[in-house]
């Protein structure tokens, strides 16, 4: 049995801007149905090691600090 990630969702303030960055970084396209509320990079079932990434606008600011990896 193989485990596969179906996708990754990110809360953010500007989905379009963040999706544009990750689309360029992963050499993929931002989905055409993306708008000011959400943006999708890649598609489910697309070939490649990087799962689809969904960026969703949220109204609240970041509330926790970054934790260092140990």
Order of alpha helices (4+ residues) and beta strands (2+ residues): beta-alpha-beta-beta
